Amino acid sequence: MVSSQILIGDGAETVLEGGGLRLVDRRTRTEIPLAVVQEVRTDGGRHVEIVLTDSAVHRVDGGNPTAATAFVTALTAALPAQRDPVGSGRVTVTPLAPPEEPEEAEYHPKYRRRQVIALALLFAYVGYTIWVGVVREAEWISAPIAAAIPLGLGAVLLFVAVNVTLVHFALKRRGITVPASFDFRTKDGAAWYKFTDADGVERSGRGKNRGPVTRVAYDPEDPGDYSFDLSGKSTLLKAGLLALGALPLLGGGAALAMVPFLVS
């Protein structure tokens, strides 16, 4: 019986279970049957080299020397007596997102509008700060400069609250629901699931642990927007808490920014 082992390091995860290895990073998932692994080794450091029967080498990060050594021991013990010389021919590499997805997201009208609004607000506030220095004495500039911190934090929280709400309504209106299967878990406890959209593209999504199989709804116009929970109560609670956290920051920041004109 194979002893399950997991290596986590450098933004990737290497899992030994059943009859093979699974290497997962942000872009791809690589499946390697144990039958095509010739040997596994480490130099005593944090890295592990997996040598296939055709001499191809997969180098993974073990996180620390102790974990790397334990993984080498477990994998070596799990290797079968009979190996398949085909090597890399039996290795399966699955992209977790289409290569063109980042480019599409960058030029999506929604993101362009957000960038324009953010830059307009930033320039307007810088202009206000300069105006304070011109109209009032230069020492009063410190007030709007200090106010930028709570205003910035409040704006981020409010943006996330609005975005959560807009995504919820977009998914309710045109979202497509598909099955999702558990893929791996990261060090912060988040569970990643993989699913295939209507165009046949395999994607991955981050969420809470909902068991080995669950459902995910995604927006066909922007697959980067997805949700494992479309209940109105959950969305209202999350958006409400974010908004409640944003309002005091925005109110306090606005009051601080106006101090130069409130104090005679």
Backbone torsions as a table, in degrees:
resi	resn	phi	psi	omega
1	MET	NA	131.4	-177.4
2	VAL	-75.8	131.3	176.4
3	SER	-83.4	118.6	-177.5
4	SER	-67.5	136.4	178.3
5	GLN	-139.6	147.8	178.1
6	ILE	-132.6	128.7	173.1
7	LEU	-106.9	131.8	178.3
8	ILE	-127.5	121.4	179.4
9	GLY	-174.1	149.0	175.6
10	ASP	55.4	39.7	177.0
11	GLY	73.5	13.0	-178.5
12	ALA	-132.4	168.8	-179.4
13	GLU	-139.1	134.5	177.9
14	THR	-120.5	121.6	-174.7
15	VAL	-118.0	129.5	172.5
16	LEU	-107.0	114.6	177.8
17	GLU	-158.7	151.2	179.0
18	GLY	61.2	-126.4	-177.4
19	GLY	-108.2	22.9	-178.3
20	GLY	-165.3	-175.3	178.8
21	LEU	-115.5	145.1	174.7
22	ARG	-126.9	118.8	178.8
23	LEU	-108.2	120.0	-175.7
24	VAL	-126.5	127.4	169.9
25	ASP	-126.4	-166.5	-175.5
26	ARG	-68.4	-22.0	-173.8
27	ARG	-109.0	-33.7	-172.6
28	THR	-138.1	160.4	170.5
29	ARG	-124.5	122.9	-177.3
30	THR	-111.9	125.6	179.3
31	GLU	-107.7	123.8	-178.4
32	ILE	-124.0	114.0	175.6
33	PRO	-66.3	144.3	179.8
34	LEU	-63.3	-25.3	-177.6
35	ALA	-65.0	-19.0	-179.3
36	VAL	-105.2	9.5	176.3
37	VAL	-92.6	117.7	-179.6
38	GLN	-80.1	-46.4	178.9
39	GLU	-160.6	165.1	176.2
40	VAL	-135.0	140.8	-173.9
41	ARG	-149.4	162.3	173.6
42	THR	-145.5	150.4	-179.1
43	ASP	-90.3	13.5	-177.0
44	GLY	94.5	-5.7	177.4
45	GLY	-95.1	-155.1	-174.5
46	ARG	-89.9	-7.4	-176.6
47	HIS	-99.1	148.3	178.9
48	VAL	-123.0	134.3	176.7
49	GLU	-109.4	123.8	179.0
50	ILE	-104.4	110.8	-176.0
51	VAL	-98.2	124.8	-179.7
52	LEU	-88.7	169.7	-176.6
53	THR	-69.1	-15.5	175.1
54	ASP	-100.3	17.1	176.7
55	SER	76.5	1.4	174.5
56	ALA	-67.6	145.9	-176.0
57	VAL	-123.9	130.4	172.7
58	HIS	-110.1	118.1	-178.1
59	ARG	-104.5	123.5	-177.5
60	VAL	-124.3	157.4	-180.0
61	ASP	-92.1	126.7	-178.5
62	GLY	-92.2	-5.0	179.8
63	GLY	89.2	-49.5	177.3
64	ASN	-157.6	159.6	-176.2
65	PRO	-58.8	-37.5	-179.1
66	THR	-63.8	-46.3	179.5
67	ALA	-65.1	-39.9	-179.9
68	ALA	-63.1	-43.6	-180.0
69	THR	-65.3	-42.1	178.9
70	ALA	-63.2	-38.2	179.9
71	PHE	-66.2	-43.3	178.6
72	VAL	-60.4	-42.6	180.0
73	THR	-63.3	-46.0	-178.8
74	ALA	-66.5	-42.9	-178.8
75	LEU	-68.2	-40.8	178.4
76	THR	-60.4	-41.3	179.7
77	ALA	-68.1	-25.3	-176.4
78	ALA	-88.1	-12.2	-176.2
79	LEU	-65.6	134.8	-179.0
80	PRO	-74.3	160.3	-179.9
81	ALA	-69.1	-38.4	179.5
82	GLN	-96.6	127.2	-179.2
83	ARG	-110.0	155.6	178.0
84	ASP	-101.1	116.5	-175.7
85	PRO	-69.5	-8.5	-177.6
86	VAL	-65.0	-24.9	173.9
87	GLY	59.3	-118.6	-174.4
88	SER	-60.7	-17.9	179.5
89	GLY	-63.1	-21.9	179.1
90	ARG	-103.4	5.9	177.6
91	VAL	-85.7	131.7	-179.7
92	THR	-109.9	125.8	178.4
93	VAL	-116.6	121.2	-178.4
94	THR	-117.4	119.9	176.1
95	PRO	-69.2	137.7	-179.4
96	LEU	-88.2	-11.2	176.2
97	ALA	-154.5	146.2	178.9
98	PRO	-65.3	143.5	-177.6
99	PRO	-57.3	-29.2	-175.8
100	GLU	-84.5	-5.3	-174.8
101	GLU	-60.5	-46.0	179.8
102	PRO	-59.4	-38.5	-179.7
103	GLU	-65.8	-40.2	178.7
104	GLU	-63.0	-43.0	-178.6
105	ALA	-64.5	-35.8	-177.5
106	GLU	-64.5	-35.7	-176.6
107	TYR	-103.5	9.1	176.6
108	HIS	-64.1	133.1	-177.4
109	PRO	-52.8	-33.9	-179.2
110	LYS	-61.9	-43.8	-179.0
111	TYR	-71.9	-34.2	177.9
112	ARG	-65.0	-41.6	178.5
113	ARG	-62.8	-41.3	-179.8
114	ARG	-64.0	-40.8	179.3
115	GLN	-63.5	-42.6	-179.7
116	VAL	-62.8	-44.6	-179.3
117	ILE	-64.2	-43.6	-179.1
118	ALA	-63.5	-43.7	179.3
119	LEU	-66.0	-38.9	179.5
120	ALA	-62.8	-42.9	179.2
121	LEU	-65.5	-40.2	179.9
122	LEU	-63.5	-47.6	-179.8
123	PHE	-64.7	-37.2	179.1
124	ALA	-64.1	-40.5	-178.7
125	TYR	-71.0	-38.6	176.2
126	VAL	-62.4	-40.0	177.4
127	GLY	-63.6	-39.7	177.9
128	TYR	-63.2	-42.0	-179.8
129	THR	-62.5	-42.9	178.1
130	ILE	-64.3	-39.9	179.9
131	TRP	-62.5	-38.8	177.0
132	VAL	-60.2	-41.7	179.8
133	GLY	-66.2	-29.4	-179.7
134	VAL	-80.4	-46.2	-175.5
135	VAL	-76.3	-42.6	178.4
136	ARG	-103.3	-177.0	177.9
137	GLU	-72.4	154.3	-174.0
138	ALA	-58.8	-29.8	-178.0
139	GLU	-64.8	-20.6	-179.0
140	TRP	-77.0	-8.9	178.4
141	ILE	-62.4	-27.7	-177.9
142	SER	-60.5	-28.5	-178.9
143	ALA	-65.8	-55.4	178.0
144	PRO	-65.6	-29.6	176.9
145	ILE	-64.9	-45.5	177.9
146	ALA	-66.1	-34.3	-178.8
147	ALA	-67.9	-19.4	-178.2
148	ALA	-62.1	-29.9	-178.0
149	ILE	-67.9	-57.4	178.5
150	PRO	-64.8	-33.9	178.4
151	LEU	-64.6	-41.6	179.0
152	GLY	-64.8	-45.8	179.0
153	LEU	-63.7	-43.1	179.2
154	GLY	-63.7	-39.5	179.6
155	ALA	-64.5	-39.4	178.9
156	VAL	-64.4	-46.3	179.5
157	LEU	-62.0	-42.1	-180.0
158	LEU	-67.3	-38.6	177.7
159	PHE	-60.9	-45.6	-179.9
160	VAL	-63.2	-40.4	179.1
161	ALA	-62.2	-44.8	178.9
162	VAL	-66.2	-40.9	-179.2
163	ASN	-64.2	-41.9	177.4
164	VAL	-58.5	-42.1	-179.8
165	THR	-67.8	-44.5	-179.4
166	LEU	-65.1	-40.5	177.8
167	VAL	-63.4	-40.9	179.3
168	HIS	-58.2	-48.9	-178.2
169	PHE	-69.8	-33.5	177.3
170	ALA	-65.4	-41.2	179.2
171	LEU	-69.6	-35.5	176.5
172	LYS	-64.7	-35.1	-174.5
173	ARG	-82.1	-41.9	-174.5
174	ARG	-138.4	10.2	-177.3
175	GLY	-65.8	146.9	176.4
176	ILE	-110.6	128.2	-178.3
177	THR	-100.4	129.7	-179.8
178	VAL	-135.9	160.0	176.5
179	PRO	-69.2	150.2	177.1
180	ALA	-135.6	136.8	-179.4
181	SER	-114.3	144.1	-178.5
182	PHE	-60.1	135.9	-178.5
183	ASP	-112.1	-60.4	179.1
184	PHE	-162.0	170.2	179.9
185	ARG	-121.9	139.1	179.3
186	THR	-92.6	171.4	-175.8
187	LYS	-63.4	-25.8	-179.8
188	ASP	-83.1	5.8	176.0
189	GLY	91.5	-3.6	180.0
190	ALA	-73.9	144.8	178.0
191	ALA	-103.0	134.5	177.5
192	TRP	-107.2	132.2	179.3
193	TYR	-117.4	149.2	176.7
194	LYS	-110.0	143.4	178.1
195	PHE	-149.3	159.7	-179.8
196	THR	-112.2	125.7	-178.5
197	ASP	-79.8	-180.0	-175.6
198	ALA	-66.0	-18.6	178.9
199	ASP	-91.5	4.0	179.2
200	GLY	84.2	9.8	179.7
201	VAL	-89.6	126.7	178.7
202	GLU	-81.9	129.8	-178.0
203	ARG	-127.1	170.5	176.8
204	SER	-132.0	149.8	-178.7
205	GLY	-139.0	147.4	-178.4
206	ARG	-101.4	135.6	178.6
207	GLY	-164.7	-167.2	176.5
208	LYS	-81.6	161.3	179.3
209	ASN	-69.2	116.7	-179.8
210	ARG	-121.4	25.6	178.8
211	GLY	92.8	-179.5	-176.5
212	PRO	-66.8	-30.0	-179.2
213	VAL	-136.0	135.2	178.4
214	THR	-145.7	-166.8	177.8
215	ARG	-123.8	147.9	177.3
216	VAL	-135.6	139.4	175.3
217	ALA	-107.7	131.5	179.7
218	TYR	-128.4	158.1	-179.9
219	ASP	-90.3	116.0	-178.3
220	PRO	-63.3	-22.5	178.4
221	GLU	-80.4	-22.8	177.6
222	ASP	-152.5	84.9	-175.2
223	PRO	-58.5	-13.1	176.3
224	GLY	-68.6	-16.5	175.2
225	ASP	-95.0	115.7	-178.8
226	TYR	-148.6	165.4	179.2
227	SER	-154.5	141.2	175.1
228	PHE	-94.9	-3.8	-177.9
229	ASP	-144.3	108.4	-177.8
230	LEU	-102.1	17.5	179.6
231	SER	-70.9	135.9	-179.8
232	GLY	-62.4	-34.5	-179.1
233	LYS	-63.3	-43.7	-179.7
234	SER	-64.6	-42.7	179.7
235	THR	-65.7	-43.5	-180.0
236	LEU	-61.7	-41.4	-179.4
237	LEU	-65.2	-46.9	-177.8
238	LYS	-65.8	-48.7	-179.5
239	ALA	-65.0	-38.1	-179.9
240	GLY	-64.2	-44.0	179.6
241	LEU	-64.6	-39.5	178.2
242	LEU	-64.8	-42.9	-180.0
243	ALA	-65.6	-40.7	178.4
244	LEU	-62.9	-34.3	176.8
245	GLY	-73.7	-29.4	-177.4
246	ALA	-77.4	-38.8	-172.7
247	LEU	-60.2	-46.2	177.9
248	PRO	-62.1	-37.6	179.0
249	LEU	-65.6	-44.0	179.7
250	LEU	-66.9	-42.8	179.5
251	GLY	-64.1	-46.6	179.7
252	GLY	-65.3	-41.2	179.2
253	GLY	-64.7	-41.7	178.7
254	ALA	-63.5	-41.7	178.7
255	ALA	-63.1	-41.4	179.6
256	LEU	-66.4	-38.3	179.9
257	ALA	-66.1	-27.0	-178.3
258	MET	-91.0	-3.3	-178.7
259	VAL	-51.1	-42.5	-178.6
260	PRO	-56.9	-24.4	-178.6
261	PHE	-105.4	-5.8	177.6
262	LEU	-94.6	-20.6	179.7
263	VAL	-103.5	124.8	-178.4
264	SER	-80.4	NA	NA
